[in-house]
């Protein structure tokens, strides 16, 4: 009669001993600073509105741009793009300042191209809600058709506010992509 010693799983042993040694990688990942957790939960919205003439009050609205010296412009009441069409948002450094670049998905890029092709000379008013604030960030004048699916603008916001807005938009994009993967897997 043969008696075999049961083999001990080395992986199981490592899992049992891992919590016993402080300062390991798993422990460090579990102790994220609270600011990172808060940033991971932040969400932002962004809406793009096309400038129009103030003919029909039921289809247009006046909005204030620039907090320091507000300028009123008239835009359509309905937005033509929003955060559901965003693929990625980023901050771009430019000559001692910064810009926000919003890259849209394929559908958003086509909508942006169509709207900008027929509206050269008009403004695109950009509204955002992030953290505890909501406001009109910019209204760049369209000088050409935007065919690459991205809009870049200088926001009426501090660098910190812009970073929070971009982070919130990217969180929304990430959540949407996770949901899409879930529904595609079923």
C-alpha positions in Angstrom: 0.0 0.0 0.0 1.4 3.4 -1.1 0.8 6.5 1.0 1.3 9.8 -0.9 1.8 13.1 0.7 -0.8 15.6 -0.4 0.9 18.3 -2.4 0.5 21.8 -1.0 -0.6 24.5 -3.4 2.2 27.1 -3.4 -0.3 29.7 -4.7 -2.6 29.1 -1.7 0.4 29.5 0.6 1.3 32.9 -1.0 -2.3 34.1 -0.6 -2.3 33.1 3.1 1.0 34.8 3.8 0.4 37.9 1.8 -1.5 39.8 4.5 1.1 38.9 7.1 3.8 41.1 5.4 3.0 44.8 5.6 4.0 47.1 2.7 3.3 44.6 -0.1 1.7 45.7 -3.4 -1.8 44.5 -2.6 -1.8 46.4 0.7 -0.6 49.6 -1.0 -3.4 49.4 -3.7 -6.0 49.0 -1.0 -4.9 52.2 0.8 -5.6 54.7 -2.0 -5.8 58.3 -0.9 -9.3 59.5 -0.4 -8.8 62.2 -3.1 -8.3 59.5 -5.8 -11.5 57.7 -4.7 -13.4 61.0 -4.9 -12.0 61.7 -8.4 -13.0 58.3 -9.6 -16.6 59.0 -8.6 -16.8 62.5 -10.2 -18.9 62.9 -13.2 -19.3 65.7 -15.7 -21.6 66.6 -18.5 -20.9 68.6 -21.6 -23.4 70.0 -24.1 -22.7 71.7 -27.4 -25.3 74.2 -28.7 -25.3 76.0 -32.0 -25.6 79.8 -32.2 -28.8 81.0 -33.8 -30.7 84.2 -34.5 -33.2 85.2 -31.8 -36.3 84.7 -34.0 -38.2 82.1 -32.1 -38.1 82.3 -28.3 -39.5 78.8 -28.0 -36.5 77.4 -30.0 -33.7 79.6 -28.7 -32.2 81.0 -25.5 -29.8 83.7 -24.5 -26.7 82.5 -22.5 -24.0 84.4 -20.7 -20.4 83.8 -21.7 -17.3 84.8 -19.8 -17.8 85.3 -16.1 -15.6 88.4 -15.7 -17.4 90.4 -18.5 -20.5 88.5 -19.6 -21.4 88.6 -23.2 -24.9 87.3 -24.2 -25.3 85.1 -27.2 -28.4 83.3 -28.6 -28.2 79.6 -29.0 -30.7 76.9 -29.9 -32.5 75.4 -26.9 -31.6 71.8 -28.0 -28.0 70.6 -27.9 -26.6 68.7 -30.8 -23.9 66.8 -28.9 -23.4 65.7 -25.3 -21.3 63.5 -23.0 -22.9 60.3 -24.5 -20.9 61.0 -27.7 -17.6 61.7 -26.0 -14.8 59.2 -26.6 -12.1 61.0 -24.6 -11.4 64.4 -23.0 -8.0 65.8 -22.3 -6.1 69.0 -21.3 -3.6 70.3 -23.9 -0.9 72.7 -22.8 -0.5 75.6 -25.2 1.9 78.6 -24.9 1.7 79.1 -21.2 -2.0 78.3 -21.1 -4.2 75.3 -21.6 -7.0 74.0 -23.8 -9.6 71.4 -23.4 -9.8 68.8 -26.2 -12.9 66.7 -26.5 -12.7 63.8 -28.9 -16.1 62.4 -30.0 -16.9 58.8 -31.0 -17.7 57.9 -34.6 -21.3 59.1 -34.4 -20.4 62.3 -32.5 -17.7 63.0 -35.1 -20.2 62.7 -37.9 -22.7 65.0 -36.2 -19.9 67.5 -35.4 -18.7 67.4 -39.0 -22.2 68.0 -40.4 -23.1 70.8 -38.0 -19.8 72.6 -38.5 -19.9 72.2 -42.3 -23.2 74.1 -42.5 -22.4 76.6 -39.8 -19.1 78.2 -40.6 -19.0 81.7 -39.1 -21.3 80.8 -36.2 -20.4 79.9 -32.6 -20.6 76.6 -30.8 -21.5 77.3 -27.1 -20.2 74.7 -24.8 -22.0 74.1 -21.5 -20.6 71.9 -18.7 -21.6 70.8 -15.3 -18.9 69.4 -13.1 -18.3 69.0 -9.4 -20.4 71.7 -7.7 -20.5 74.1 -10.6 -22.3 74.5 -13.9 -21.6 77.2 -16.5 -21.0 78.1 -20.1 -17.3 77.4 -20.7 -16.7 78.8 -24.2 -18.2 79.7 -27.5 -15.5 79.3 -30.2 -16.4 80.7 -33.7 -16.4 78.0 -36.4 -13.8 79.0 -39.0 -13.9 75.7 -40.8 -15.6 72.3 -41.0 -14.3 70.0 -38.2 -13.7 66.6 -39.8 -11.5 64.9 -37.2 -14.2 64.5 -34.6 -12.5 66.7 -32.0 -13.2 70.2 -30.7 -10.5 72.1 -28.9 -11.3 75.3 -26.9 -10.0 77.6 -24.2 -12.3 77.3 -21.3 -13.5 80.1 -19.0 -12.2 78.0 -16.0 -9.2 77.6 -13.8 -6.7 74.7 -14.5 -8.1 72.8 -11.5 -11.7 73.2 -12.7 -10.7 72.1 -16.2 -8.9 69.0 -14.8 -12.0 68.1 -12.7 -14.3 68.6 -15.7 -12.0 66.4 -17.9 -11.7 63.8 -15.2 -15.4 63.7 -14.8 -16.0 63.3 -18.5 -13.5 60.5 -18.7 -15.2 58.8 -15.8 -18.5 59.0 -17.7 -16.9 57.6 -20.8 -15.3 54.7 -18.8 -18.6 53.8 -17.1 -20.4 53.9 -20.5 -17.8 51.6 -22.0 -18.1 49.1 -19.1 -21.9 49.1 -19.5 -21.5 48.5 -23.3 -19.1 45.6 -22.7 -21.6 44.1 -20.2 -24.5 44.3 -22.7 -22.3 43.0 -25.6 -21.3 40.0 -23.5 -24.9 38.8 -23.0 
